[in-house]
Amino acid sequence: MQNIVTYAVAGIMVFLGNKIGGSLGNAALGTVAGSIIAILFLIFRIRAELFMAFGSKTLKSGDIKKAFKYYDKAVNTKSLRLDYMIYYAYIALRYGQTEKCHELLDKIEGLKLTPALQADFNTTKGLYLWKSGDTEGAAEFLKSAHESSPNSKTYGQLGFMLLELGKYDEAKKFNQEAYDYNPDDPSIADNMAMCYYYFGENDKAIEIYKSIMSKGTKMPVIYYNYALCLEKAGKFDEAIDQLDSALQYKFSYLAAVSKEQVQSKFDELVQRKQQNI
């Protein structure tokens, strides 16, 4: 609705410029003047979105500091859409800026959000609590969010948090429910597979990972977890291949496993393989 009003006002400016110019004997000049004013008005009204676009483009180039300056300018306009605010909170967390993420979440919390935006907010806050060292708090928050609005994101995150906390019985029951809800979600499938792994049902875990891999994934943790299952099955060559694949991807601050962990496990299995030869 806001965009419709903005463009309507811009159109009126062009129209008025034409009319005023016509009354002065130069309708063309009036139209040009009205168009220039309308363009400047549009730029002013959508400046928040423009700053976000500049920030995203800069982020892709690798200049994180400059990108965040653009994002901050977008926030400071006081007119940034809530979906962009949530996106910035997530991006801030992904790049390890936990304080910035917290600041943005505080601005958003309590505001009226659509179900889709509420789901994005909940998962971002859950991740923030987890990366802040409060996994128990993250799980409790996600439980509350999930009860009011269950979706694949809360299923995936809460299932992971329960595994992180070592609540395996609860995790298996919840992740089975999640897997029944959406078996095609890679995070949910990964959680279910790891439940089987922890409960000694390794063959079932491997079958799930084969299914995930057939669809493709860029999540290093899935390759790592799959490698653990293959290692348990004595398939060292295949496990090493999976770890090598994991190392080809970028590891963000939000990755559930670090590059150092993957490299360490890779080196360990290579060494064990060499010792058995």
C-alpha positions, 0 to 999 in steps of 0.5 A: 500500500505504501509503495502505491501511495509513493508512486501515485504521489510521484505521478501527481508531481509529474502531472502538476509540473506539466500543468504549471508549465503549460500555464506558463507557456512551456508544458514540456519544461514543466513536465521535465521539472516535475519528473526530476522532483518526482525522481528525487521524491522516489529516491528519498522514499525508497532510500532504505531499500536502496541502502539495503541493495547497496549493502547486499551488493557490497557484501557479495564483493567481500567488504563486510564492514562497508556493507554493514555501514549501508545496512546501518544507514537503512535502519537509521532512515526509520522507514526500513521494512520489517522483513529487511530488519529481520534479514539484517539481524540474521546477516549480522549474526551470520558474520559474528556480529552478535551485539548488532543482531541483538540490537535489531531483534530488540527493535523488532520484538513485540511488533506485529508481524505476519506469520512468515516474518514471525517464523523468520524472527523466531528462528533468528532469535533462536540462533542468537540465543544458541550462539550466545551460549544459551542453548537451553534458553534457545530451546525453551524459546523455540518450544514456545514459538513452535507451539504457537506456530509450528513450521519447518524452521522451528522443527529444524532448529528445535530438533537440533537444540535438543540434540545439542543439549543431549536430550536424546529421548526427547530429541528422537520423539520430536525429530520423528514428528518433524521428519513426518512433517517434512522429510525433504527439509535437509536440517530436519532430515539431518536431525533425524539421521543423527537421532538414529546414529546416537541410538545405534541405528546407524544403517537407518541414519546412512539411508537418510544421508543417501537421500539428502545427498541425492538432492544436493546440499551445501551445508558442511555439517551434513557432510560431517555428520554423514562422515561420522555415520560412515566411520561408525560403519567402518567405511573410512574411504567414503567418510574421508570423501564426505569430509573432503566435500565439507571442506570445499564449502565456506563455514559461516559463524552459524555453521554447527561445525567448524572448519577446524573440527572437520579438518581434524576429523579428516586428518584423523581418518586419513591417519587411521587409514594409513596405519591400517595399510 
